Amino acid sequence: MKDTIMISMRLNRKVKEEAEKIFSSLGLTLTAGVNLYLSQVVMQQRIPFSLTLSDDVKAELAAEKETEYKS
């Protein structure tokens, strides 16, 4: 593997284990899955899925703004 680097990151243990199971069922390693994700980021020049706030978080942010305006 010419031109590769080693990276180190912290992950939630349960998320890592679940991701490994999913990638394994697809015949991939965690490393291959992460490489696929990063390759898609580079190819699409964006995060390859939409990011949205949950309704709970939206309500919390709105409440915080309202509190700030009252102050």
C-alpha positions in Angstrom: 0.0 0.0 0.0 2.1 2.8 -1.3 1.1 6.3 -0.4 -1.0 5.4 2.6 -0.9 6.9 6.1 -2.0 5.7 9.5 -4.6 7.7 11.4 -5.8 7.4 15.0 -9.2 8.4 16.2 -11.5 8.0 19.1 -14.8 6.3 18.5 -17.7 5.3 20.7 -17.1 1.6 21.3 -20.7 0.5 20.5 -20.7 2.6 17.3 -17.4 1.0 16.2 -18.6 -2.5 16.9 -21.9 -2.0 15.1 -20.2 -0.5 12.1 -17.8 -3.4 12.0 -20.7 -5.8 11.9 -22.4 -4.0 9.1 -19.2 -3.6 7.1 -18.3 -7.3 7.7 -21.8 -8.3 6.4 -20.9 -6.4 3.2 -17.5 -8.1 3.0 -15.6 -5.0 4.1 -13.3 -4.1 7.0 -13.9 -1.0 9.1 -10.8 0.5 7.3 -12.4 -0.2 3.9 -15.7 1.4 5.1 -14.0 4.5 6.3 -12.0 4.7 3.1 -15.2 4.5 1.1 -16.8 7.2 3.1 -13.8 9.6 2.7 -13.6 8.8 -1.0 -17.2 9.8 -1.4 -16.6 13.1 0.5 -13.7 13.8 -1.9 -15.6 12.8 -5.0 -18.8 14.7 -4.1 -17.1 17.6 -2.4 -19.6 17.4 0.4 -20.8 15.0 3.2 -22.5 12.3 1.2 -25.8 12.4 3.1 -28.0 15.2 4.4 -27.6 16.4 8.0 -30.6 17.7 9.8 -31.5 18.6 13.4 -34.0 16.5 15.2 -37.2 18.3 16.3 -36.1 18.1 19.9 -32.8 19.9 19.1 -34.6 22.5 17.0 -37.0 23.2 19.9 -34.1 23.4 22.4 -32.3 25.9 20.1 -35.4 28.0 19.7 -36.0 28.1 23.4 -32.4 29.2 24.0 -32.8 32.0 21.4 -36.0 33.1 23.1 -34.2 33.2 26.4 -31.3 35.2 24.9 -33.8 37.8 23.5 -35.5 38.2 26.8 -32.2 38.9 28.5 
